[in-house]
Amino acid sequence: MVDHGGVIRRHELTDQEGELLDPLIPRAATGRPRVPDRQVINGMACKIRTGISWRDLPERYGPWQTVYTRFRRYAIDGVFTRALQQIQAQADAAGDIDWLVQIDSTIVRAHQHAAATGRTGGSTGRTKRN
């Protein structure tokens, strides 16, 4: 998505991603005018991708309370899970997913003292009190 300044925001959905997701987002039947769904979804994506607090969301995504409320409602209602399943099903039907899985058998061993098992000779990170 391109904002009013012509800058493409790195944490926002592309137009193609937005078009794929738009029909999967529930619409409010009535009520006061809403902040556009795409704007709010971009706010959610920004929050998730950057890890900033809800209160620190840039104003271009609308009020942070609106973004948080819709995120919470969508999570509780299973909107994200259903959207992922439907998008995966569409991509699979179109042959866009390669389901070949490769397992790496690399083994990484930790030093015996890194395990902190409490065995004699190993440190548990605890100190004894007398």
Phi, psi and omega per residue, in radians:
M1 nan 2.509 -3.140
V2 -1.893 2.283 3.128
D3 -1.464 -3.118 -3.044
H4 -1.097 -0.399 3.138
G5 -1.524 0.002 3.126
G6 1.437 0.132 -3.121
V7 -1.610 2.292 3.072
I8 -1.479 2.146 -3.129
R9 -1.470 2.299 -3.034
R10 -1.225 -0.486 -3.079
H11 -1.677 0.152 -3.097
E12 -1.775 2.810 3.120
L13 -1.186 2.530 3.004
T14 -1.286 2.906 3.098
D15 -1.039 -0.690 3.139
Q16 -1.122 -0.759 3.111
E17 -1.123 -0.726 3.135
G18 -1.099 -0.732 3.128
E19 -1.143 -0.574 3.111
L20 -1.236 -0.657 -3.061
L21 -1.494 -0.550 -3.047
D22 -0.835 -0.876 -3.090
P23 -1.223 -0.177 -3.092
L24 -1.673 -0.082 -3.114
I25 -1.651 2.250 -3.133
P26 -1.131 2.535 3.120
R27 -1.852 2.494 3.055
A28 -1.347 2.304 -3.110
A29 -1.306 -0.693 -3.116
T30 -2.462 3.125 3.088
G31 2.066 -3.059 -3.125
R32 -1.291 2.885 3.135
P33 -0.992 2.387 -3.082
R34 -1.755 2.702 2.933
V35 -1.172 2.331 -3.092
P36 -0.926 2.424 -3.096
D37 -0.960 -0.754 -3.106
R38 -1.063 -0.705 3.121
Q39 -1.111 -0.759 -3.135
V40 -1.200 -0.739 3.110
I41 -1.060 -0.710 3.086
N42 -1.097 -0.630 3.057
G43 -1.106 -0.725 3.091
M44 -1.088 -0.788 -3.134
A45 -1.092 -0.719 3.117
C46 -1.075 -0.794 -3.135
K47 -1.063 -0.820 -3.087
I48 -1.197 -0.751 -3.066
R49 -1.302 -0.504 -3.104
T50 -1.768 -0.432 -3.119
G51 1.399 0.201 3.131
I52 -1.237 2.847 3.116
S53 -1.309 2.759 3.136
W54 -0.991 -0.740 -3.091
R55 -1.137 -0.349 -3.106
D56 -1.668 0.099 3.099
L57 -1.038 2.376 3.080
P58 -1.017 2.541 -3.078
E59 -1.082 -0.364 -3.106
R60 -1.103 -0.264 3.128
Y61 -1.614 0.023 -3.091
G62 1.653 -3.119 3.132
P63 -1.036 2.368 -3.100
W64 -1.041 -0.569 -3.138
Q65 -1.112 -0.637 3.111
T66 -1.145 -0.797 -3.135
V67 -1.095 -0.794 -3.139
Y68 -1.097 -0.804 -3.091
T69 -1.074 -0.779 3.129
R70 -1.191 -0.687 3.106
F71 -1.015 -0.843 -3.118
R72 -1.093 -0.794 -3.136
R73 -1.094 -0.789 3.137
Y74 -1.102 -0.685 3.136
A75 -1.143 -0.811 -3.131
I76 -1.142 -0.695 -3.108
D77 -1.381 -0.091 3.113
G78 1.389 0.310 -3.108
V79 -1.058 -0.770 -3.094
F80 -1.154 -0.738 3.134
T81 -1.098 -0.816 3.126
R82 -1.119 -0.703 3.139
A83 -1.093 -0.791 3.121
L84 -1.059 -0.791 -3.138
Q85 -1.088 -0.742 -3.123
Q86 -1.207 -0.715 3.119
I87 -1.151 -0.706 3.085
Q88 -1.117 -0.725 -3.139
A89 -1.109 -0.731 3.112
Q90 -1.115 -0.778 -3.130
A91 -1.151 -0.674 3.123
D92 -1.149 -0.757 3.132
A93 -1.108 -0.555 3.127
A94 -1.453 -0.059 -3.134
G95 1.344 0.368 -3.108
D96 -1.546 -0.073 -3.140
I97 -1.987 2.235 3.048
D98 -1.733 1.908 -3.031
W99 -1.484 0.179 3.089
L100 -1.140 2.229 -3.127
V101 -2.019 2.356 3.101
Q102 -2.103 2.305 -3.139
I103 -1.876 2.284 3.117
D104 -1.577 2.203 -3.097
S105 -1.704 0.389 3.119
T106 -1.130 2.426 3.090
I107 -2.002 2.306 3.075
V108 -2.031 2.084 -3.131
R109 -1.743 2.420 3.080
A110 -1.662 2.687 3.055
H111 -1.095 2.576 -3.069
Q112 -0.999 -0.526 -3.126
H113 -1.413 -0.229 3.133
A114 -1.320 -0.352 -3.090
A115 -1.304 -0.421 -3.139
A116 0.860 0.914 -3.088
T117 -1.432 -0.225 -3.134
G118 1.555 0.077 3.107
R119 -1.216 2.778 3.110
T120 -1.016 2.288 3.125
G121 1.665 -0.319 3.127
G122 -1.799 2.596 3.140
S123 -1.542 2.372 3.089
T124 -1.777 -0.124 -3.112
G125 1.498 -0.066 3.134
R126 -1.750 2.632 3.071
T127 -1.964 2.561 3.120
K128 -1.474 2.490 3.058
R129 -1.896 2.401 3.141
N130 -1.666 nan nan
